[in-house]
Amino acid sequence: MKRTELKRATPLKSGGIQARERRKKRCKVCKAMFAPARDFQAVCGEIACAIAHAPANQVRARKALADIERKEIKVRKEKLKSRADHLREAQVAVNEYVRMRDAHLPCISCDSSPSDHDLITGSRWDAGHYRSVGACPELRFEPLNIHRQCVKCNRNLSGNAVEYRIRLVLRIGAEQVAFLEGPHPARKYTVEEIKTIKAEYRVKTRELKRAAA
């Protein structure tokens, strides 16, 4: 008598267990709902949650979460900055470059070389504009218009402009000084342009510091 082969109505999937959709879970760390890839998965796919859930990695987890929080705070602060804030930060970057560039030179207005070694805080050096930002905002970031200047000349003597010009001609030449004193088209920097200026001068300052090391 010929036997008839039995066939299953529903064939088994690979591994012997039929695939099924897993129910969503709540992450034990961030409390967000997620679809687990494994039955015993307790946290979502975020790296920070995975690290935080591992008992052996608590120190690392705290550091990772703190880094994430700092980055988020930085992003939020960046969004809250006004155009004036960006201008100030860019000017700080340019001024730092100027002081580093002129570190071997005396004050542009009085030829003095005051030392900072006996100061507890602060500095005896500024980055002084020949044509002030108020008088000529178009040249506020022009390096030819900014030179290392002692605090006395820059702040107490309002830039000591007459002496500044005499030494500026000797330093950069009469033609360049005439350019600074000439007319300049109005300039309205965009926030992105200001950010680019800040980044460029930070790079230039780092290069000067490496060269001086």
C-alpha positions as CSV (number, residue, x, y, z in Angstrom):
1,M,0.0,0.0,0.0
2,K,1.5,3.3,-1.0
3,R,1.9,5.9,1.7
4,T,0.8,9.5,1.2
5,E,3.3,12.1,2.4
6,L,2.0,14.5,5.0
7,K,2.4,18.2,4.3
8,R,2.1,21.1,6.8
9,A,-0.7,23.6,6.1
10,T,1.7,26.4,7.1
11,P,5.4,25.9,6.5
12,L,7.9,26.8,9.3
13,K,10.1,29.8,8.8
14,S,13.9,29.5,9.2
15,G,15.0,28.9,12.7
16,G,11.8,26.8,13.4
17,I,9.8,29.8,14.9
18,Q,7.4,31.8,12.8
19,A,8.3,35.5,12.7
20,R,6.0,37.7,14.6
21,E,5.8,41.4,15.2
22,R,7.2,42.5,18.5
23,R,5.2,44.8,20.7
24,K,6.7,48.2,21.4
25,K,8.4,48.9,24.7
26,R,9.3,51.9,26.8
27,C,13.0,52.6,27.0
28,K,14.2,52.1,30.6
29,V,16.5,55.2,30.3
30,C,14.9,57.9,28.1
31,K,11.3,56.5,28.5
32,A,10.6,56.8,24.8
33,M,8.6,54.0,23.1
34,F,10.5,51.9,20.6
35,A,10.2,48.7,18.6
36,P,12.7,46.1,20.0
37,A,14.9,44.2,17.6
38,R,15.3,41.4,20.2
39,D,12.9,40.0,22.8
40,F,15.0,41.0,25.8
41,Q,16.0,44.4,24.5
42,A,15.4,46.9,27.4
43,V,16.5,50.2,25.9
44,C,16.1,52.0,22.6
45,G,18.7,52.3,19.9
46,E,20.3,55.5,21.2
47,I,24.0,55.0,22.2
48,A,23.5,57.1,25.3
49,C,20.7,54.9,26.5
50,A,22.6,51.7,25.8
51,I,25.7,53.0,27.8
52,A,23.6,54.2,30.7
53,H,21.7,50.9,31.0
54,A,25.0,48.9,31.3
55,P,25.9,48.8,35.0
56,A,29.6,48.5,34.2
57,N,29.6,51.7,32.2
58,Q,28.0,54.1,34.7
59,V,31.0,56.6,34.7
60,R,31.2,56.5,30.9
61,A,27.4,56.8,30.7
62,R,27.4,60.0,32.8
63,K,30.2,61.5,30.8
64,A,28.4,60.7,27.5
65,L,25.1,62.1,28.7
66,A,26.9,65.2,30.0
67,D,28.5,65.7,26.6
68,I,25.2,65.4,24.9
69,E,23.7,67.9,27.3
70,R,26.5,70.4,26.8
71,K,26.1,70.1,23.0
72,E,22.4,70.7,23.3
73,I,23.0,73.8,25.5
74,K,25.6,75.1,23.1
75,V,23.1,74.8,20.2
76,R,20.4,76.5,22.2
77,K,22.7,79.4,23.1
78,E,23.8,79.8,19.5
79,K,20.2,80.2,18.4
80,L,19.6,82.9,21.0
81,K,22.6,85.0,20.0
82,S,21.9,88.3,18.4
83,R,23.9,89.8,15.5
84,A,25.6,92.1,18.0
85,D,26.7,89.0,20.0
86,H,28.2,87.5,16.9
87,L,30.0,90.8,16.0
88,R,31.6,91.0,19.5
89,E,32.8,87.4,19.3
90,A,34.3,88.0,15.8
91,Q,36.0,91.1,17.1
92,V,37.5,89.2,20.0
93,A,38.9,86.6,17.6
94,V,40.4,89.3,15.3
95,N,41.9,91.2,18.2
96,E,43.5,88.1,19.6
97,Y,45.1,87.5,16.2
98,V,46.4,91.1,16.1
99,R,48.0,90.9,19.5
100,M,49.6,87.6,18.6
101,R,50.7,88.9,15.2
102,D,52.3,92.0,16.8
103,A,53.7,90.3,19.9
104,H,57.3,91.2,19.0
105,L,56.4,94.9,18.3
106,P,56.1,97.9,20.7
107,C,52.9,99.9,21.1
108,I,51.8,101.4,17.8
109,S,51.3,104.8,19.4
110,C,54.2,105.3,21.9
111,D,56.8,102.6,21.1
112,S,56.6,101.3,24.7
113,S,56.7,97.6,25.6
114,P,54.9,97.2,28.9
115,S,55.2,93.8,30.5
116,D,52.3,91.6,31.7
117,H,54.5,89.5,33.9
118,D,53.8,91.4,37.1
119,L,50.0,91.5,36.6
120,I,47.7,89.1,38.4
121,T,44.9,89.4,35.9
122,G,44.2,91.3,32.7
123,S,46.8,92.7,30.3
124,R,48.6,95.9,29.4
125,W,47.8,95.3,25.7
126,D,44.8,96.0,23.6
127,A,44.2,95.7,19.9
128,G,43.6,99.3,18.9
129,H,41.8,100.5,15.8
130,Y,43.4,103.4,13.8
131,R,39.9,104.3,12.5
132,S,37.4,103.5,15.2
133,V,34.6,101.1,14.7
134,G,32.1,103.9,15.4
135,A,33.8,106.2,12.7
136,C,34.3,103.5,10.1
137,P,32.5,100.2,10.8
138,E,33.5,99.0,7.4
139,L,37.1,98.6,8.7
140,R,36.3,97.0,12.0
141,F,37.8,93.6,10.9
142,E,40.5,95.0,8.6
143,P,43.9,93.8,10.0
144,L,45.8,96.9,8.5
145,N,43.5,99.0,10.7
146,I,44.2,97.2,13.9
147,H,47.5,97.0,15.8
148,R,48.8,96.0,19.2
149,Q,48.5,99.1,21.4
150,C,49.2,99.6,25.1
151,V,46.1,100.1,27.4
152,K,47.3,103.6,28.3
153,C,47.2,104.8,24.7
154,N,44.1,103.0,23.7
155,R,41.9,103.6,26.7
156,N,43.4,106.6,28.6
157,L,44.4,108.6,25.6
158,S,41.5,107.6,23.3
159,G,43.7,105.8,20.9
160,N,46.5,108.5,20.9
161,A,45.6,109.0,17.2
162,V,48.3,111.5,16.2
163,E,51.1,109.3,17.4
164,Y,49.3,106.3,16.0
165,R,49.3,107.7,12.5
166,I,53.0,108.7,12.6
167,R,54.1,105.2,13.5
168,L,51.5,103.5,11.3
169,V,53.0,105.2,8.2
170,L,56.4,103.9,9.2
171,R,55.0,100.4,9.8
172,I,52.7,99.8,6.8
173,G,53.5,102.7,4.4
174,A,51.8,105.9,3.4
175,E,49.9,104.2,0.6
176,Q,48.2,101.8,2.9
177,V,47.4,104.5,5.4
178,A,45.8,106.6,2.6
179,F,43.7,103.5,1.8
180,L,42.5,103.3,5.4
181,E,41.7,107.1,5.4
182,G,39.9,107.0,2.1
183,P,36.2,106.4,1.5
184,H,34.8,102.9,1.9
185,P,31.5,101.4,0.7
186,A,29.0,100.7,3.4
187,R,29.2,97.1,4.6
188,K,26.4,95.1,6.4
189,Y,27.8,91.8,7.5
190,T,25.5,88.9,7.6
191,V,25.6,86.5,10.6
192,E,27.1,83.8,8.4
193,E,29.8,86.2,7.2
194,I,30.6,87.2,10.8
195,K,30.8,83.5,11.8
196,T,33.2,82.9,8.9
197,I,35.4,85.8,10.0
198,K,35.5,84.5,13.6
199,A,36.5,81.0,12.4
200,E,39.1,82.2,10.0
201,Y,40.9,84.4,12.6
202,R,40.8,81.6,15.2
203,V,42.6,79.4,12.7
204,K,45.2,82.1,12.0
205,T,45.8,82.6,15.7
206,R,46.4,78.9,16.2
207,E,48.8,78.9,13.3
208,L,50.8,81.8,14.9
209,K,50.9,80.1,18.3
210,R,52.2,76.9,16.7
211,A,54.8,78.8,14.8
212,A,55.9,80.6,18.0
213,A,56.0,77.4,20.1
